[in-house]
Amino acid sequence: MSKEVEMKSPNTPMDTPPVKTVLPTGRERARLRWVTVEPIYVLAMIGNTCTALVRPLYVKDVISESYNYNETSDNHTKCGADQPSNGTSLSDKIQAESAMWLLYLAAASGVPAMLSTIIFGSTSDRLGRKLTMAIPLSAFAIQAAVYLFTVIFKLPLAVLFTGEVLQGLAGGYGLLFSSTNAYLADATSEKQRTIRIVVADMLQYLSGGLNQLGQGYLIKVGYIPSLAIAIGSNVAALVYIAIPLCLIETVERGSIEHQGLRQVWRSMKRLVMYNVNGRRWQMILLTLYVYFCIGQFIGVSAIYVLYGTGKPFCWLSETAGLASSLIWISLAIGMLVGTKLFSLCLGDYWLMQISCLSFMASYLIMGLAKSTAVLYIGTFVGCLRLMSLSVARSVLSKISHPDEIVSREKVTARRLSSVHRPYRIGFD
């Protein structure tokens, strides 16, 4: 609600009632802007994709060096061509060991995030959305710094666990995801919410794709420039949050009573307790659907680069960057164009079904692929596979009461944290 401030002019008689000036709240001011958390989406994704591309390539390089095994463009026949049984088994052993290291690193960040997302998320009602965005961004910057020092000083791979655990304790991408979406729910009307969420996601994927396209070539120079960009982008996002003129806080401090963890869990239970017009089953099924969409995408994305560096694809860093960028760019185009086009003649649930068909066909093609070209075809076939994620979140926000939106985002964030990268165990 808007604030009323009493003002009395010095020339006004004493018996004249003071003039009341209505000051808009932060939420009302934020709704007047078309750009709010979108720069945070972009900067966070740039930092995230830098680290995400470096991680599998660096881990595999270190393990390969420990076995005195080298795959370079001058020695490309070591990957894919007919080799003696010892050489083939060594390549497979390195691939399997790299996958296990990536799994352990993922668990180190994903498991703590399952709880920390709820704990930190419960403070956003009292301390504001900006704080819960700043916490994971700070951890992302420190995580990238840990990777940078590990690369520079050639520290053991175990040192990487420090950054991963810290990132998980800070809530990770799940907390950032829930905070930015709660902010968008605060700063948009129900009518414009779907397109704003779709545009934000589109910018996120597009920036990630363009960044990885350049990172694939930059990594040929070394891992240090990529990790420096990761640190810089997260710091830039923190600066954007810290400047009041850039991002307006939508939560009035002191206007909402602080909720402890018990109240947070109760509010989550209330999301499905009230069954008005079938709302309970809608919320349960849509939440599970969001869980499924995030899980299957992150699970495949987590091993995609490692999958491509092995036989029969034998990617180098620039090919890995190109392939990763095509995924993000195709998702950005498919999400924006597909949502806008199909929503003209189809409802939300039809859009989700089309999205499901897209990712089923995409993963079937990728699973049967024997060449990089076929992988690219599978990528473009799946350009609509995350369209349903934005649509489902929009439907959830529409059937939620205003005071339930944050609790709903915490449920979604907890599911996101639980599958963030440990989900890849099913694919390794």
WOWO-V467208 format. One record per run of one state. SS is the DSSP state (H for helix, E for strand, C for the rest). FROM is the first residue (numbers start at 1). LEN is the number of residues. If there is no record, write none. Layout:
((SS & FROM & LEN) (SS & FROM & LEN))
//
This chain:
((C & 1 & 2) (E & 3 & 5) (C & 8 & 11) (E & 19 & 5) (C & 24 & 2) (H & 26 & 5) (C & 31 & 7) (H & 38 & 29) (C & 67 & 6) (H & 73 & 6) (C & 79 & 6) (H & 85 & 37) (C & 122 & 2) (H & 124 & 4) (C & 128 & 1) (H & 129 & 25) (C & 154 & 3) (H & 157 & 13) (C & 170 & 2) (H & 172 & 16) (C & 188 & 2) (H & 190 & 29) (C & 219 & 4) (H & 223 & 20) (C & 243 & 18) (H & 261 & 13) (C & 274 & 2) (H & 276 & 34) (C & 310 & 7) (H & 317 & 26) (C & 343 & 5) (H & 348 & 21) (C & 369 & 3) (H & 372 & 10) (C & 382 & 5) (H & 387 & 13) (C & 400 & 2) (H & 402 & 18) (C & 420 & 2) (H & 422 & 5) (C & 427 & 2))
//
